[in-house]
Amino acid sequence: VRHDTYYAAHVMTPLLSAPGEKMAAVQDAPMELDSEKETKPEILSDGTSNLSGNTASGTLSSPPLTAGGAPKQEDQQTLIAVLQFLRRNKLTESVDILRREACLEDQEDSQTLDGSGGGKGDGDGGDANSLLSRVSIASAAAPQSTLTPIPVKSEYDQPDVSVVLSAYSQQGDPSLYQVYYTGLKNFIESVLDCHRAELSQLFYPLFVHMYLELVYNNHETKAKAFFEKFSGDQECYYQDDLQILCGLTKKEHLKGNEALLDFRTSRFVLRISRDSYQLLKRHLQERHNNQIWNIIQEHLYIDIFDGMPRSKSQIDSMSGSFAGETRREVNKAKVFYGLLKEPEIEVPLDDEDDEAENEEGKPKKKKTKKDSMGSKSKKQDPNAPQQNRIPLPELKDSDKLDKIMYMKESTKRIRLGPENLPSICFYSFLNAYQGLTAVDFTDDSSLLAGGFADSTVRVWSATPKKLRKVKSAAELNLIDKESDDVLERIMDEKTASESKNLYGHSGPVYGVSFSPDRNYLLSSSEDGTVRLWSLQTFTCLVGYKGHNYPVWDTHFSPFGYYFVSGGHDRVARLWATDHYQPLRIFAGHLADVTCTRFHPNSNYVVTGSTDRTIRLWDVLNGNCVRFFTGHKGPIHSLAFSPNGKFLASGSTDGRVLLWDIGHGLMIGELKGHTDTIYALKFSRDGEILASGSMDNTVRLWDSMKAFDDMETDDFTAATGHIPLPDNSQELLLGMYHSKSTPVTHLHFTRRNLLLAAGAYNSQ
């Protein structure tokens, strides 16, 4: 792939509908997107079709028309409003074209276009009653379909462009909103327990949209009364959203509110069993509850599955996000989660190994162990992407030397498990009056970096070896470049110190990340930039400007060269160190992107957001290939398992959720923390998962048991979910308290020693 092809940033929003875009309301029946808008206000009475307004048999493939070929009444009012707008702007040619296309040429005087309301027809009857009768005639003529029209409200008699284009136009008598909602609530509370949990999911989205509709139409008193009466019925994990909602009391408050705009334009997803759905449909049909029906049509997406209804605990485990649950079809894309084939590098035995083996008088076995490890890396993972799927940097000689060191360290790695827990070394930042906001370790654990609220970045040496700068250009010219120790000679001993300060940001530093080769450091800040620092000269090399608001996190690819950033502008950006513009823009989250991580094979990027969702993005094409919901608060930590198959996520809700990347399902829930989880890390062999929290504890979990307990047959379930065992206490291997230090970062060394870091809180 040529470098110049990357300059075109790809903006992908594969899971969200653009404002005004129509999507199917349920999944179990075919849908014609063009006709959905026209079938919207009709409730089906035959008990076989879905809430999208389509017939179950699909016999009516064209938009529903009256017997005379004209659109039905609601659509005709819409057309009249559009024609009115065109005529006001003197677009007569467009008016003629639209009238011909909409079959309105034979109804020149059917309705006035000056906003005076509906008039008489052309002999077939132009009033609302005759229009309804013609809809009934057309419906009766269609085989296997009995459409029951909803009476047209008087508000439609005064068509206006602002009403047509508004998402919250008046749909009914505002004094009856409480009656509508109470009726649905009483119905749901009266059904069997097995259906009640599923249908209760309707309460929150209906409550929000009905409240916003009242506010939008200037019914402030009725909106306040509606909020006070029903806000207490909502689930506890929506309380933060309700706090924001209660401050929106006037129509002016709704304008410019991004969160509200997203809620209005994206469909709230509900996953309901077919039996529960049939109960809901029958109730709406019998009660003619048009207000509830219209909101379901406009703003909800009902994902129907066959099988037993889900329990309250199953629903709660997947609910809580800003836009409902995940649609089942979203997570069916192929994901290459396997690891790339390791390069073939021979690992020589060093002198220490030879001497140690000779002194003990034992045969040299380490050579065999290293060979076996090398042969293991030569096997191609069937789930791995092609080596050249995305262009990766070639290994330099220094990278190969580091690989050799890594392999040698791996032979001395401690095998962890329930009976063999890791030791934990805690780095406490004392007197951090600047406010520690980010921490990172190098892969070999030799360097430690911290980002602070006073806009500085500080780098420490975690070994006795001090940090040194490269000599000046004049001094470098005097060095013998052919000498064996040239790399040592270029360093200036006069600059040796235990730490270095990096200045350049103009706001708090919220994210830091070392490059795999330890030559560079990334930092992201409130000032909207990501800076690349040289660890040879300890100076800023590049300032990447693309985000318009604070950048909350940044992370280097495991292979270097690429890095990802996420911020308050609700997008994540993929960069390359030698490009000043982003290569990809991952758009789709409904709120801030708070944390980012690369997949071990570098082909995917995962992002967590304050919209309480997690998305996995394909680096190759920018598509969102996995969409996970279940957290009840903003996500602040993410970690891939070493084999790339699983993902762990932590949130302000104090829960760690485990995800299967290949199947796109939640497979575990680890409960125990009492505050935000800011750090997650798998051990080098994936046996242990460590979590660090603001509750001043580090917890160790048996991740292998959590993964092994899941039956493979469970993944084939058509319901899109599997039963989650409540076994957090069984999986908890250890809990370790700090005196008064929240855990900001966790890192396993190459020998599986666990390093933790945080700022001591003296208050």
Buried (B, 14 or more C-beta within 10 A) or exposed (E): EEEEEBEEBBEBBBBBEEEEEBBBBBBBBEBBEEBBBBBBBBBBBBEBBBBBBBBBBBEBEEBBBBBBEBBBBBBBBBBBBBBBBBBEEEBEEBBEEBBEEBBBEBBEEBBEBEEEBBEEBEEBBBBBEBBBBBBBEBBEEBEEBBBBBBEBBEBBBEBBBEBBEEBBBBBBEBEBBBEBBEBBBEBBEEBEEBBBBBBBBBBBBBBBBBBBBBBBBEBEEBBBBBBEEBBEEBBEBBEBBBEEBEEBBEBEEBEEBEBBBBBBBBBBBBBBBEBBBBBBBEBBBEBEBBBBBBBBBBBBBBBBBEEEBBBEEBBBBBBBBBBBBBBBEBBEBEBBBBBBBBEEBEBEEEEEBEEEBEEEEEEEEBBEBBEEBBEEBEEEBEBBBEEEBBEBBEBEEEBEEBBBEBBBBBEEBBEBBBEEBBEBBBBBBEEBEBEBBBBBBBBBBBBBBBBBBEBBBBBBBBEEEBBBBBBEEEEBEEEEEEEEEEEEBBBBEEBEEEEBEBEBBEBBBBBBBBBBBBEBBBBBBBBBBBBBBBBBEBEBEBBBEBBEEBBBBBBBBBBBBBBBBBBBBBBBBBBBBEBEBBBBBBBBBBBBBBBBBBBBBBBBBBBBBBBBBBBBBBBBEBBBBBBBBBBBBBBBBBBBBBBBBBBBBBBBBBBBBBBBBBBBBBBBBBBBBEBBBBBBBBBBBBBBBBBBBBBBBBBBBBBBBBBEBBEEEBBEBEBBBBBBBEBBEEBBBBEBEBEEBBBBBBBBBBBBBBBBBBBBEEE
